[in-house]
Amino acid sequence: MNPWAVDAGCPRSCAVRPVRRVGPAVAAGRYAALARELTRSLLLGERLAGDVAPRVQARRVLRALGVALEAGRWPLSVPASDAGTLIVANHISWLDVVALLAVEPVSFVAKKEVGRWPVVGTLARRMGTQFIDREGGRRELPLMVGELAKALASGRSVLVFPQATTWCSVSAGRFRRAAFQAAVDAGVAVRPVTVGYRQGGTVSTSAAFLGDEGFGGSLRRVAVARGLTVRVTAHPPLYGNDRKSLAAGAWAAVCAGEAKAHG
């Protein structure tokens, strides 16, 4: 079994058009604002790897798209003098990363294909993204876990999506255990985080980026949505020396967060 192998994820049909939409003029303005913010991010160069610029730019991108951010009082990193935090979240959309960076600038792990995306790939590399070759199988796994553990032990907090692909809801997927071994090896905390989208008080899949859909389809739904909100909920940290238990505990916390948000 390939530890990095992924489930198929939800089909693109699970992502539905927003119920409430803005007019063409407003949508066009959002596209223009997004282009300005992406250009601004590129011009920041290496400064985008700092502690402040990523958070500021992520918030500007959300604002450009008309997406409101709701975040609780918990930070993503667990306070510690000399160690990072393995931050694990459910995965719905490309917008998840933007929302999480808007809460706290952290490094993140992404599939290697992201590194080839225009603009986004460049920005991801500048922020210190670690890219996974999911086709590498067992050969890639020890190297990836080792690099991740090294980053965590050095004091860097790293964001991972253990579902490995996108789903329209948390409970539809599952957390893979491989990344949790890095937290065990580095002796650091695991912070489970729930990411969810709502529109008009109702759960929305408009921002979802699923199946074989192109990026443009998801972006169009976000750009025309009226009153779209992304909620980031950080849960109490987990500690342990068994990746199976950590993965199960993190998944339970994230699913409980989704259930609470839907209630």
QUISULWO-V261005 format. One record per residue. N is the residue number from 1. RES is the residue in one small letter. SS is DSSP state (h for helix, s for strand, l for the rest). Layout:
# QUISULWO-V261005
n;res;ss
N;RES;SS
N;RES;SS
This chain:
# QUISULWO-V261005
n;res;ss
1;m;l
2;n;l
3;p;l
4;w;l
5;a;l
6;v;l
7;d;l
8;a;l
9;g;l
10;c;l
11;p;l
12;r;h
13;s;h
14;c;h
15;a;l
16;v;l
17;r;l
18;p;l
19;v;l
20;r;l
21;r;s
22;v;l
23;g;l
24;p;h
25;a;h
26;v;h
27;a;h
28;a;h
29;g;h
30;r;h
31;y;h
32;a;h
33;a;h
34;l;h
35;a;h
36;r;h
37;e;h
38;l;h
39;t;h
40;r;h
41;s;h
42;l;h
43;l;h
44;l;l
45;g;h
46;e;h
47;r;h
48;l;h
49;a;h
50;g;l
51;d;l
52;v;l
53;a;h
54;p;h
55;r;h
56;v;h
57;q;h
58;a;h
59;r;h
60;r;h
61;v;h
62;l;h
63;r;h
64;a;h
65;l;l
66;g;l
67;v;l
68;a;s
69;l;s
70;e;s
71;a;s
72;g;l
73;r;l
74;w;l
75;p;l
76;l;l
77;s;l
78;v;l
79;p;l
80;a;l
81;s;l
82;d;l
83;a;l
84;g;l
85;t;s
86;l;s
87;i;s
88;v;s
89;a;s
90;n;l
91;h;l
92;i;l
93;s;l
94;w;l
95;l;h
96;d;h
97;v;h
98;v;h
99;a;h
100;l;h
101;l;h
102;a;h
103;v;h
104;e;l
105;p;l
106;v;l
107;s;s
108;f;s
109;v;s
110;a;s
111;k;s
112;k;h
113;e;h
114;v;h
115;g;h
116;r;h
117;w;l
118;p;l
119;v;l
120;v;h
121;g;h
122;t;h
123;l;h
124;a;h
125;r;h
126;r;h
127;m;l
128;g;l
129;t;l
130;q;s
131;f;s
132;i;s
133;d;l
134;r;h
135;e;h
136;g;h
137;g;l
138;r;h
139;r;h
140;e;h
141;l;h
142;p;h
143;l;h
144;m;h
145;v;h
146;g;h
147;e;h
148;l;h
149;a;h
150;k;h
151;a;h
152;l;h
153;a;h
154;s;l
155;g;l
156;r;l
157;s;l
158;v;s
159;l;s
160;v;s
161;f;l
162;p;l
163;q;l
164;a;l
165;t;l
166;t;l
167;w;l
168;c;l
169;s;l
170;v;h
171;s;h
172;a;h
173;g;l
174;r;l
175;f;l
176;r;l
177;r;l
178;a;h
179;a;h
180;f;h
181;q;h
182;a;h
183;a;h
184;v;h
185;d;h
186;a;h
187;g;l
188;v;l
189;a;s
190;v;s
191;r;s
192;p;s
193;v;s
194;t;s
195;v;s
196;g;s
197;y;s
198;r;s
199;q;s
200;g;l
201;g;l
202;t;s
203;v;s
204;s;l
205;t;l
206;s;l
207;a;l
208;a;l
209;f;l
210;l;l
211;g;l
212;d;l
213;e;l
214;g;l
215;f;h
216;g;h
217;g;h
218;s;h
219;l;h
220;r;h
221;r;h
222;v;h
223;a;h
224;v;h
225;a;s
226;r;l
227;g;l
228;l;s
229;t;s
230;v;s
231;r;s
232;v;s
233;t;s
234;a;s
235;h;l
236;p;l
237;p;l
238;l;s
239;y;l
240;g;l
241;n;l
242;d;l
243;r;h
244;k;h
245;s;h
246;l;h
247;a;h
248;a;h
249;g;h
250;a;h
251;w;h
252;a;h
253;a;h
254;v;h
255;c;h
256;a;h
257;g;h
258;e;h
259;a;h
260;k;h
261;a;h
262;h;h
263;g;l
